[in-house]
């Protein structure tokens, strides 16, 4: 019976750690995605998409080249980023993007 209790405590500790780490990793999403979404030059098609900055479409973990550049630039979108990652930004004549 003691070993069952030990196992239960171990499983609960691992589960708690997993959920805590998940919450910490997900914390960046709303804050940094808001910066991207509120930039007047970003295409609406890319708003609220984790895979703009992350390889995974659900976010977290490894970053894309854009995500690395965003972080390297102090989480600011620069003119150089707009040019290099043009697919995320409106240009004159973009009919389908607001």
C-alpha positions in Angstrom: 0.0 0.0 0.0 2.9 2.4 0.8 4.3 1.8 -2.7 0.9 2.7 -4.3 0.8 5.9 -2.4 4.4 6.6 -3.5 3.5 6.0 -7.1 0.4 8.3 -6.8 2.5 11.1 -5.3 5.1 10.7 -8.0 2.5 10.8 -10.8 0.8 13.8 -9.3 4.1 15.6 -9.0 5.0 14.9 -12.7 1.5 16.0 -13.8 1.7 19.2 -11.8 5.1 20.0 -13.2 3.9 19.3 -16.7 0.9 21.6 -16.4 3.0 24.3 -14.7 5.6 24.2 -17.5 2.8 24.3 -20.2 1.3 27.4 -18.6 4.7 29.1 -18.5 5.4 28.3 -22.1 2.0 29.5 -23.3 2.3 32.8 -21.4 4.1 34.5 -24.3 1.4 33.9 -26.8 -1.2 36.5 -25.9 1.4 39.2 -25.1 3.5 38.8 -28.2 0.8 37.8 -30.6 -1.0 41.0 -29.6 2.0 43.0 -30.8 1.9 41.3 -34.1 -1.9 41.5 -34.4 -2.1 45.2 -33.6 0.7 46.2 -36.0 -1.2 48.1 -38.8 1.0 46.5 -41.4 0.3 42.8 -40.7 -2.0 40.8 -42.9 -5.2 39.7 -41.1 -4.7 36.2 -42.6 -1.8 35.7 -40.2 -3.4 37.1 -37.0 -3.7 34.7 -34.1 -1.5 32.1 -35.8 1.2 30.7 -33.5 3.1 29.3 -36.4 4.1 32.8 -37.5 6.7 32.7 -34.7 6.8 29.0 -33.9 7.5 25.9 -36.0 4.5 24.2 -34.2 1.1 25.6 -35.3 0.0 25.4 -31.6 3.0 27.5 -30.5 5.8 27.0 -28.1 9.1 25.4 -28.6 11.3 26.0 -31.6 10.9 29.3 -33.4 10.7 30.2 -37.1 13.2 32.6 -38.6 10.5 35.3 -38.1 10.1 34.4 -34.5 13.9 34.5 -33.9 14.1 37.9 -35.6 11.2 39.2 -33.6 12.9 38.2 -30.4 16.3 39.5 -31.5 14.8 42.9 -32.2 13.4 43.3 -28.8 9.9 42.0 -29.8 9.5 44.9 -32.2 8.6 44.6 -35.9 11.2 46.5 -37.9 11.3 47.8 -41.5 14.0 45.1 -42.2 11.7 42.4 -40.9 8.8 43.8 -43.1 11.0 43.5 -46.1 12.5 40.1 -45.3 9.3 38.4 -44.2 7.0 40.3 -46.7 4.4 37.5 -46.8 3.2 38.5 -43.3 2.7 42.2 -44.2 0.5 44.2 -46.4 1.8 45.9 -49.5 0.2 48.3 -51.9 -2.3 46.3 -54.0 -3.0 43.6 -51.5 -6.7 43.1 -52.2 -7.4 40.1 -49.9 -5.7 41.5 -46.8 -7.1 44.2 -44.7 
